[in-house]
Amino acid sequence: MSTEASDQVVQRRANLEALKRLGVDPYPRRFATEASIGAVVAEHGGREAAELESMQIRTRIAGRILAIRSFGKANFLQLSDGQSRIQVYIRHDSVSERDFAIFKLLDFGDWVGVDGRLFRTKTNEFTIWASSIEFLSKCLLPLPEKWHGLQDVEIRYRQRYLDLIVNPDSRRVFEVRSRVVTAIREFLIARGFLEVETPMMQPMAGGALARPFVTHHNTLDMRLYMRVAPELYLKRLTVGGVERVFEINRNFRNEGISTQHNPEFTMLEFYWSYADYHGLMTLTEAMLQQVALKAIGTDQLTFGDHSISLTPPFHRLSFREGARAAASRRLGTDVTESALRNRSEAGALASQLGLEIAAGDGPGKITAAIFEALCEGDLVAPTFVYDFPTEVSPLSKQKPDDPDTVERFELYIGKFEVANAFSELNDPVEQRRRFEEQLAQRAKGDEEAHAMDEDYIRALEYGMPPAAGEGIGIDRLVMLLTNSASIRDVILFPLMRPR
């Protein structure tokens, strides 16, 4: 802390003690407001001075002090409720001696309650002429006076409360986030989907290829995993006859941190009996457009340097075709799709492209690595990348005429994946075979390979109807809708390395 800041702390504590000597409770238990600052501004902020004078509107509001100014007998506070701001006019002859003494001990950042009438100053500023002031809470540490006082981006994430105080745009991001979640719920519920909650602590980490967080239940002496996905529990519900089901909740993956990845993140997953991945594409287009319209009022976005339209239909790109075409352009030669289905040829292509692959990787994983390296950076406009290799999709249904390919798509927008979906594998024999393949990959050192889940196979043996399922990353969707460059900008309290 700087010397100046330290001096401010000393003065603020001295003001706190002076308030106590006045008999003021610096941390009272309640203050009865009549309206929020935002509500007062919305209802009366457009009225002219003469109208306010004739109406003599009284109000009682509370907020944080964001400015203190004195001009002789005229004293002003600017109060904020986090959304809106209002000016308060304080004259020595309009409030009690005690209240004016309180005003003289106020600091930038304190919380106060104000009772008074609405008017406009000579400069036409919408203002409350205070008749009383009530002290509500002391700010003991100095706040940044302007946004440029928070140049350290890490402070915004570590001390989100400071970010919200001085940066109105930050609050707007999280208001959009709330509207996004509400709009998704409304969209799915209107179409007959049932919202449920499934376990976050699971005896087996399943439903995605990811490294889990591990914990322990002491009473049961049982190892548990923080869930990497709710998928297998939601599909159990379709076995139980819940035809349309969804969940919006947290997933946890013990993996790297980047502008697009946080170990704890929010996911929508939904499952639709009797539909396939083509039906999900159409539903997803309609849902994202409606969510955007409700959350930000338009389906036309600006993300970074790009203009993006969420108006359906979205582009469609075959996974292998995308990898093939990109590899052909990079190498200056014609790469065939058959080469991407052959282990040795695919491995040779990866080597030519300078990509590292593991000895146990089959052609499907190699093709995925090529696609990720060469294609993802070009997918700005909404694009359904469809028909993935079976090798990288252990829970997806194979295409009837191509066992090496599954009916799966990922939706890319703004150069990153926003959604993952597929026609669900519901054959218990084939599902067991896929799990056994994953176990073989795990034995070769793949820590993200899926474990064997005997209870899930047992559920499939009771009969799961044809279904399609999808996961949409809420955090990434909010990034797009708020033009936020980092996932940490849209998570209130992202995980940070300790200082």
C-alpha positions in Angstrom: 0.0 0.0 0.0 1.3 3.4 -1.0 2.0 6.2 1.6 -0.9 8.1 0.3 -3.2 5.1 0.6 -1.9 4.4 4.1 -2.6 8.0 5.1 -6.2 7.6 3.7 -6.7 4.5 5.8 -5.6 6.4 9.0 -8.0 9.3 8.2 -10.9 6.9 7.4 -10.4 5.1 10.7 -10.3 8.5 12.5 -13.6 9.5 10.8 -15.1 6.2 12.0 -14.1 6.9 15.6 -15.5 10.5 15.2 -18.8 9.0 14.0 -18.9 6.8 17.1 -18.3 9.8 19.3 -21.4 11.5 17.7 -23.4 8.5 18.9 -23.7 7.1 15.3 -23.9 3.3 14.9 -21.4 2.9 12.0 -22.9 -0.5 11.1 -26.7 -0.3 11.7 -28.9 -3.4 11.1 -31.4 -2.0 8.6 -32.5 1.0 6.6 -36.0 1.2 5.2 -35.7 2.3 1.6 -38.8 3.3 -0.5 -37.2 2.6 -3.8 -33.8 1.8 -5.4 -31.8 4.5 -7.0 -32.4 2.9 -10.4 -36.2 2.9 -9.9 -36.2 6.6 -8.9 -34.1 7.6 -11.9 -36.3 5.4 -14.2 -39.6 6.8 -12.9 -38.7 10.5 -12.4 -35.4 11.2 -14.1 -37.1 12.5 -17.2 -39.2 15.1 -15.5 -38.5 18.8 -16.0 -37.6 21.1 -13.1 -41.0 22.8 -13.0 -42.8 19.5 -12.9 -40.6 18.2 -10.1 -41.1 21.5 -8.2 -44.9 21.3 -8.5 -45.1 17.6 -7.6 -42.9 17.8 -4.5 -41.9 14.1 -4.8 -40.3 12.7 -1.7 -38.1 9.7 -1.8 -35.9 7.5 0.6 -33.0 5.8 -1.0 -29.6 4.3 -0.1 -26.3 3.7 -1.9 -22.6 3.9 -2.0 -20.9 7.3 -2.3 -18.9 7.6 -5.5 -18.2 11.4 -5.3 -18.2 14.1 -2.7 -18.1 17.8 -3.7 -18.4 21.1 -1.7 -18.9 24.6 -3.1 -19.4 26.9 -0.2 -22.8 26.2 1.3 -23.7 23.8 -1.5 -22.5 20.2 -0.9 -23.1 17.2 -3.1 -22.8 13.5 -3.0 -23.1 11.1 -5.9 -24.7 7.8 -4.8 -24.9 4.5 -6.7 -26.9 1.3 -6.3 -24.5 -0.5 -8.7 -26.8 0.1 -11.7 -27.7 3.8 -11.6 -26.4 7.0 -10.0 -28.1 10.0 -8.4 -26.9 13.3 -7.0 -27.7 14.4 -3.5 -27.7 18.0 -2.4 -26.9 18.8 1.2 -27.2 22.2 2.8 -26.3 23.0 6.4 -29.7 24.7 7.0 -31.7 21.8 5.5 -30.5 19.0 7.7 -30.0 18.6 11.4 -26.7 19.6 13.0 -26.0 15.9 13.7 -26.7 14.9 10.1 -24.4 17.7 8.8 -21.7 16.5 11.2 -22.1 13.0 9.7 -21.8 14.5 6.2 -18.5 16.1 7.2 -17.1 12.7 8.2 -18.1 10.9 5.0 -15.5 9.2 2.8 -15.6 8.1 -0.8 -17.0 4.6 -0.8 -19.2 4.9 2.4 -22.8 3.7 2.3 -25.5 6.2 3.4 -29.3 6.4 3.4 -30.9 9.7 2.3 -34.4 11.1 2.7 -35.5 14.1 0.6 -37.4 15.6 -2.3 -36.5 15.5 -6.0 -35.6 18.6 -7.9 -33.2 19.9 -10.6 -30.3 22.1 -9.9 -29.5 25.3 -11.8 -27.3 23.2 -14.1 -30.4 20.9 -14.6 -28.9 17.9 -12.7 -31.6 15.5 -11.4 -31.0 15.6 -7.6 -32.3 14.7 -4.2 -32.5 17.7 -1.8 -31.7 15.9 1.4 -33.6 16.5 4.6 -31.8 13.7 6.5 -28.8 11.4 6.2 -28.3 8.1 7.9 -24.9 6.5 8.0 -24.9 2.8 6.9 -21.4 1.5 6.5 -17.8 2.8 6.5 -15.4 2.1 3.7 -12.1 1.8 5.4 -9.9 1.2 2.4 -9.5 3.7 -0.4 -11.3 2.9 -3.7 -9.9 3.6 -7.1 -11.5 7.0 -8.1 -11.7 6.0 -11.8 -11.5 2.9 -13.9 -7.9 3.7 -14.8 -7.1 3.1 -11.2 -7.6 -0.6 -11.8 -5.1 -1.2 -14.5 -4.0 -4.5 -12.9 -6.4 -7.0 -14.6 -5.8 -9.6 -11.9 -7.3 -7.2 -9.3 -10.6 -7.2 -11.3 -10.7 -11.0 -10.9 -9.3 -11.4 -7.4 -11.4 -8.5 -6.0 -14.5 -8.6 -8.1 -16.3 -6.3 -5.6 -13.9 -3.5 -6.6 -14.4 -4.2 -10.3 -18.2 -4.0 -9.8 -17.9 -0.7 -7.8 -15.9 1.2 -10.3 -16.7 -0.4 -13.6 -20.4 -0.4 -14.6 -19.6 -2.5 -17.7 -18.6 -5.4 -15.5 -22.0 -5.5 -13.8 -23.7 -5.3 -17.2 -21.8 -8.5 -18.3 -23.2 -10.4 -15.3 -26.7 -9.0 -15.9 -26.5 -10.4 -19.5 -25.3 -13.7 -18.0 -28.3 -13.9 -15.8 -30.6 -13.1 -18.7 -28.9 -15.8 -20.8 -29.6 -18.5 -18.2 -33.2 -17.3 -17.8 -33.8 -17.3 -21.6 -32.4 -20.8 -22.0 -34.7 -22.1 -19.2 -37.7 -20.4 -20.8 -36.9 -21.8 -24.2 -36.5 -25.4 -23.1 -39.4 -25.4 -20.6 -41.7 -24.0 -23.3 -40.8 -27.1 -25.5 -41.6 -29.6 -22.8 -38.2 -30.1 -21.2 -38.0 -30.9 -17.5 -35.2 -29.3 -15.5 -33.4 -31.6 -13.0 -30.4 -31.7 -10.8 -27.9 -34.6 -10.9 -25.0 -35.4 -8.5 -21.9 -33.2 -8.5 -19.9 -35.8 -6.5 -19.9 -39.1 -8.4 -18.3 -42.5 -7.7 -17.1 -42.5 -11.3 -16.1 -39.5 -13.5 -18.0 -40.1 -16.7 -19.7 -38.4 -19.6 -16.7 -36.6 -21.0 -13.0 -37.3 -21.8 -11.4 -35.1 -19.1 -9.3 -35.3 -16.0 -11.4 -35.1 -12.8 -10.9 -33.6 -9.4 -10.8 -36.2 -6.7 -12.2 -36.0 -3.2 -13.1 -38.4 -0.3 -16.2 -39.1 1.7 -14.9 -39.9 5.3 -18.0 -41.7 6.7 -18.3 -44.0 3.7 -14.5 -44.2 3.2 -15.3 -43.7 -0.4 -13.4 -42.0 -3.2 -15.5 -39.6 -5.2 -15.0 -37.4 -8.2 -16.3 -33.9 -8.9 -18.3 -34.4 -12.1 -16.8 -33.7 -15.4 -20.3 -33.8 -17.1 -23.9 -34.8 -16.0 -24.4 -36.8 -19.2 -24.6 -40.3 -18.0 -27.1 -39.4 -15.2 -29.3 -37.4 -17.6 -29.4 -40.4 -20.1 -30.4 -42.7 -17.2 -33.4 -40.4 -16.9 -34.4 -41.0 -20.5 -34.2 -44.7 -19.7 -36.7 -44.0 -16.9 -39.1 -42.3 -19.4 -38.2 -38.6 -19.0 -38.4 -37.8 -22.7 -37.0 -34.3 -22.6 -34.7 -33.3 -19.8 -32.1 -30.6 -19.1 -29.7 -29.4 -16.4 -27.8 -26.1 -16.0 -25.1 -26.5 -13.5 -21.4 -26.7 -12.7 -18.8 -29.1 -14.2 -15.2 -29.5 -12.8 -12.2 -30.5 -14.9 -8.7 -30.7 -13.6 -7.1 -29.2 -16.6 -5.3 -26.1 -17.9 -6.5 -22.5 -17.5 -6.7 -20.2 -20.5 -8.9 -17.4 -21.9 -11.4 -20.1 -22.8 -11.0 -22.6 -19.9 -11.7 -22.4 -16.2 -11.5 -25.6 -14.0 -15.1 -24.8 -12.7 -17.5 -23.8 -15.4 -21.3 -23.8 -16.2 -22.8 -26.1 -18.7 -26.3 -26.6 -20.1 -26.9 -30.3 -21.1 -30.2 -31.5 -22.5 -31.5 -34.7 -23.9 -34.3 -35.2 -26.4 -35.9 -38.6 -26.9 -36.7 -39.7 -30.4 -34.6 -37.0 -32.0 -31.2 -37.2 -33.7 -28.3 -34.7 -34.2 -30.0 -33.1 -37.2 -32.9 -32.2 -35.0 -30.5 -30.7 -32.4 -28.9 -28.5 -35.0 -32.3 -26.9 -35.9 -33.2 -26.5 -32.2 -29.8 -25.0 -31.4 -30.1 -22.4 -34.1 -33.5 -21.3 -32.8 -32.4 -21.4 -29.2 -29.2 -19.3 -29.6 -31.0 -16.7 -31.7 -33.8 -16.4 -29.1 -31.4 -16.3 -26.2 -29.4 -13.5 -27.9 -32.5 -11.5 -28.6 -33.7 -11.7 -25.0 -30.3 -11.2 -23.4 -28.9 -8.3 -25.5 -31.7 -7.3 -27.8 -30.1 -8.4 -31.1 -28.8 -11.5 -32.9 -26.0 -9.5 -34.5 -22.9 -9.6 -32.4 -19.5 -7.9 -32.4 -16.8 -10.2 -31.0 -13.3 -8.8 -31.1 -12.7 -7.6 -34.7 -15.5 -9.7 -36.1 -19.2 -9.2 -36.8 -21.2 -12.4 -36.2 -24.8 -13.1 -37.1 -26.8 -15.7 -35.1 -29.6 -15.6 -37.7 -30.3 -19.2 -38.8 -29.3 -21.2 -40.7 -25.7 -21.7 -39.5 -22.9 -23.0 -41.7 -22.2 -26.8 -41.8 -18.8 -28.4 -42.3 -17.9 -32.2 -42.3 -15.2 -32.8 -39.7 -12.9 -34.9 -42.0 -13.6 -32.6 -45.0 -12.5 -29.6 -42.9 -9.3 -31.4 -41.8 -8.6 -32.7 -45.3 -9.1 -29.3 -47.0 -7.0 -27.5 -44.4 -4.1 -30.0 -44.6 -4.2 -29.8 -48.4 -3.9 -26.1 -48.3 -1.1 -26.2 -45.8 0.9 -28.8 -47.6 0.2 -27.7 -51.1 -0.9 -31.2 -52.1 -4.2 -33.0 -52.4 -4.9 -34.9 -49.1 -7.6 -37.5 -49.4 -10.2 -38.5 -46.8 -9.0 -42.1 -47.0 -5.6 -40.9 -45.9 -7.2 -39.6 -42.7 -8.7 -43.0 -42.0 -5.4 -44.9 -42.3 -3.1 -44.8 -39.2 0.2 -44.7 -41.0 -0.9 -42.1 -43.6 -2.6 -39.9 -41.0 0.5 -40.2 -38.8 2.7 -39.2 -41.8 0.5 -36.2 -42.4 0.7 -35.1 -38.8 4.5 -35.3 -39.0 4.6 -33.2 -42.1 2.4 -30.6 -40.4 4.7 -30.6 -37.3 2.1 -32.0 -35.0 3.0 -34.2 -32.0 1.0 -37.4 -31.7 1.2 -40.3 -29.2 2.1 -43.8 -30.2 -1.3 -45.1 -29.3 -3.3 -42.5 -31.2 -5.4 -43.9 -34.0 -6.4 -42.1 -37.2 -9.4 -40.6 -35.6 -7.3 -38.9 -32.8 -4.8 -37.7 -35.4 -7.5 -36.2 -37.6 -8.9 -34.4 -34.5 -5.4 -33.0 -33.9 -5.1 -31.8 -37.5 -8.6 -30.2 -37.3 -7.8 -28.4 -34.0 -4.5 -27.1 -35.3 -5.6 -26.0 -38.8 -9.3 -25.3 -38.8 -10.6 -23.9 -35.5 -8.9 -20.5 -36.0 -11.0 -20.0 -39.1 -14.4 -20.8 -37.6 -15.7 -17.3 -36.8 -19.3 -17.5 -38.1 -21.5 -20.0 -36.4 -20.5 -23.4 -37.9 -21.7 -26.9 -37.2 -18.8 -29.2 -37.6 -20.3 -32.7 -37.9 -19.6 -36.4 -38.3 -16.6 -37.1 -36.0 -14.4 -40.2 -35.9 -15.7 -42.9 -33.6 -12.4 -43.0 -31.8 -12.9 -39.6 -30.2 -16.6 -40.1 -29.5 -17.1 -43.0 -27.1 -20.8 -42.1 -26.3 -22.0 -41.3 -29.7 -24.1 -43.4 -32.2 -22.3 -44.6 -35.3 -23.6 -43.7 -38.8 -25.4 -46.8 -40.2 -23.1 -46.9 -43.3 -19.8 -45.9 -41.7 -18.8 -47.5 -38.4 -15.7 -45.3 -38.1 -17.9 -42.2 -38.0 -20.5 -41.0 -35.4 -23.5 -38.7 -35.7 -21.9 -35.9 -33.7 -21.4 -32.2 -34.1 -19.6 -29.4 -32.4 -20.8 -25.8 -32.9 -18.0 -23.2 -33.3 -18.5 -19.5 -33.0 -15.8 -16.8 -32.7 -13.0 -19.4 -33.3 -13.9 -21.7 -30.3 -16.3 -24.5 -29.5 -19.6 -23.5 -27.9 -21.6 -26.7 -28.1 -21.1 -30.5 -28.4 -23.9 -32.8 -29.4 -24.6 -36.2 -30.9 -27.2 -38.9 -31.5 -26.8 -41.0 -28.4 -25.4 -44.5 -28.4 -28.1 -46.7 -26.8 -26.8 -50.2 -27.7 -25.4 -51.7 -24.4 -23.1 -54.2 -26.3 -21.6 -51.5 -28.4 -21.3 -49.2 -25.4 -19.4 -51.8 -23.5 -17.0 -52.3 -26.5 -16.4 -48.5 -26.6 -15.7 -48.4 -22.8 -13.2 -51.3 -23.2 -11.4 -49.4 -26.0 -11.2 -46.4 -23.6 -9.8 -48.7 -20.9 -7.1 -49.8 -23.4 -6.3 -46.1 -24.1 -6.1 -45.5 -20.3 -3.7 -48.4 -20.0 -1.4 -46.7 -22.6 -1.3 -43.6 -20.5 -4.3 -41.5 -21.6 -5.5 -39.9 -18.4 -8.6 -38.5 -20.1 -9.9 -41.9 -21.3 -13.3 -42.9 -20.1 -13.7 -45.4 -17.3 -15.9 -48.5 -17.5 -19.4 -47.7 -16.0 -21.2 -51.0 -15.3 -24.3 -49.3 -13.9 -24.7 -47.1 -17.0 -24.5 -50.2 -19.2 -27.0 -51.9 -16.9 -29.3 -48.9 -17.5 -29.0 -49.3 -21.3 -29.8 -52.9 -20.9 -33.3 -51.9 -19.6 -33.7 -50.0 -22.9 -32.9 -46.4 -23.8 -35.1 -44.9 -26.5 -33.4 -43.2 -29.6 -32.3 -39.8 -28.3 -30.0 -36.9 -29.0 -28.1 -34.9 -26.4 -26.2 -31.7 -26.3 -24.0 -29.6 -24.0 -23.6 -25.8 -24.4 -20.9 -23.9 -22.5 -22.7 -21.0 -20.8 -19.5 -19.1 -20.0 -18.4 -19.2 -23.6 -21.8 -18.2 -24.9 -21.8 -15.2 -22.5 -18.3 -14.3 -23.7 -19.7 -14.0 -27.3 -22.8 -12.0 -26.3 -20.8 -9.5 -24.2 -17.7 -9.3 -26.4 -15.5 -10.5 -23.6 -12.0 -11.7 -24.5 -11.5 -14.0 -21.5 -13.7 -16.5 -19.7 -12.5 -14.8 -16.5 -14.5 -11.7 -17.5 -17.8 -13.6 -17.4 -17.2 -15.7 -14.2 -17.7 -13.7 -11.0 -15.0 -15.4 -9.0 -12.6 -17.3 -11.3 -10.0 -19.6 -9.9 -6.7 -17.7 -9.4 -3.2 -18.8 -8.3 -2.5 -17.7 -4.7 -0.3 -14.7 -4.4 
